[in-house]
Amino acid sequence: MSNDRLPPQTKFIVGNEACERLSYYGVVAILTGYATTLFGGGEQGGIAAKKIVHDWKSLTYLLPLIGAFIADRWWGRYRTILWVSFAYCAGHALMSATEGTKWGLYSGLILLAIGSGGIKPCVSAFVGDQFGPGQEKQLTKAYSLFYWSINFGSFFAFLLLPYIRAKTSYSVAFLIPGIFMMLATAIFFSGRKTFVMKPPTSTLPPVDAATRAADRATLWRIALVFLPVTVFWSLFDQQHTTWVQQGQQMVPVMLGDYAINGETMQSVNPIFVMAIIPLFITWLYPAVSRMGVRPTLLRRMGAGMVLAALAFLISAMLQKRIEGGEKLSVLWQLLPYGVMTAGEVLISATGLEFAFSVAPARLKSTIMSFWLLSVALGNKLASVVTELNSVKNAAGEMVRRTSVSNEMLAYVGLMLVVAAVFALIASQFRESADSEK
């Protein structure tokens, strides 16, 4: 096989990822609205829904620590991905069968977190496992395709699931992602005879003390780089809570009987991603290089943080106008979505490449879980801020202490401060890396 081509088995992983992401984001697309209704609606329901969504996402991205350990030590990546997929399917089925019950919501979300949490740290590293000697240059292309498939699946989830829910019920809407998760499992299983399956570390000879010490040092350095990224994820994942709730306060755009509203507007993010990734790779990065500035992985990540702050600033300005009584079209949200997506591409697609390029060979799933842990911490931060910015009124209902727009502005300031800290950390990391070459 030519070293210029991707390994043929890559198509099974990409197909699996597209379907799995459609199943995951199919739930995300309607979860804020569902939880708001389930907890009484209004401001109190909105606060409860925001906490539930971010706590669930935090758990989903925390469990990869366990999934990575199991994959690296015992099961291997292929078996880990395959086996936890069954918990994933069960979670979808439970949420569909128990519409309107809080216990069904919590139980289903836990099963989904187990399934997604087991897959997340393994699948991106499993892509890298398929590349042999001389194919390293194809990693950037492979991870861009991998990330593109994620957004291909999420696009159709955000585009269709809110519409299907509006025309049928939450029960049907939660069942459809489950069907796609079953399809994802079948696609992955069908590639079993073509995959390169690297054994777990329990089957490999133990490493010496010096190697273990070097691995620990590398892990700590990477964790230090990833830590500031947590604040980016706190802003980014509020597209599925705060921005959905904002969009529902805006004037929808009707295309026949299809409504572009706060829920369906989420579909513009994957559209922008699928357009921006090739644009950045083929034009922006080469153009910046010709200007004498190397668009290194860490520089891209720092720029992404600044763009996230800008996106939230735009959103806060829109929210101020809404709170002032203006009736704004939901299409105004295209501005913050576009800016945030550019930041996402600079951080998320780059983060996958960065994590894989510097991870010790024995701990690739573990280092991927470190990256995902930053998402968990970011979502927990959003949940904690929501809790701190709420209080019970005289009627015993939860209300916000300050306006949503002021909360957004606080996130803007925090993101800019953290971006400056990240720039300092990244510069030290590059100096350390250069000194080892």
C-alpha angles and dihedrals in degrees: 000000000000115000088225092066130074117250108268093235089064089085092067092054093045092048091048091049094050092053094042092051090048089055093047097045090041086069094041091052094064104019098094092052093044094049092045091056093042091055097049105277126247124073093322092052091046093053091048092047093050091052093046094050094048094043090051092048089047090054091045091056095039095056092065087079088066094038092051092049092051092046095047096043107033125353104036123226099281096054093041092054093045098047100045089050088076091060087050092055091047091054092055091048093050094050090049094049096046103046112166097023125110093210090054090051094050095042094047093048091051091053091047090050091052092050097043092039092055094048101043101070093042108044099061091046089046088059089057091048089065092066120089133194114312095023098088092109090063093062094088091051092046095050091046089052089046091051090045090056090053090057093042088060095042092050093061091042093056092039099050112022097067089048093048090047091051091050097042127006142288088260092061092040092055092046095058095062087051090057090053091049089055088051090049090054092049093050092050093047091051091062095054095109094053102044125106102231113194113202122248116259092254088072094048128082112269116260122239125256094259092054092048090051091050091049092052092049091051092048092052092049092050092046089054090055093046096048098078090049088071091080091053090056090048088061097036098053092051085078083083096048119016095031092045090052090047091050091052088059091055131080111272123226115230122214100184104301093338114103123209099207140139093298101043092042086073087076092073091071095067090041090056091045094053089051099041100048096064090038092055094044097046100034119008101048094045091045093052090047091053088055089060098256116116109221093218120182094255094046090054090052092051092050089050091058092054090051090051090055090050092050091053091047090056090047091050090053090052091048091052089057092048091050087050090060102261119145104224127185114247087235088079086076090071088082099059092036091055094049093044091050092054088053091047092054091050092051111027103040088040092048092058091052093044095049093050095045095056102031119113108253093241095051106041094126090047094053090047088055089054088059091049090047088064087060090050092052091046092054091046088053090054090050093049093048089050090052093047091048094055134077137170115260127213090279092055094251124133114249133168121267092213135013124282090241092056090049089052091051090052089056090051092056093045092050093051092050091049091048089058091050090049091053090056093047092046092052091053091047092054091048090051092047092049092049091058096053 
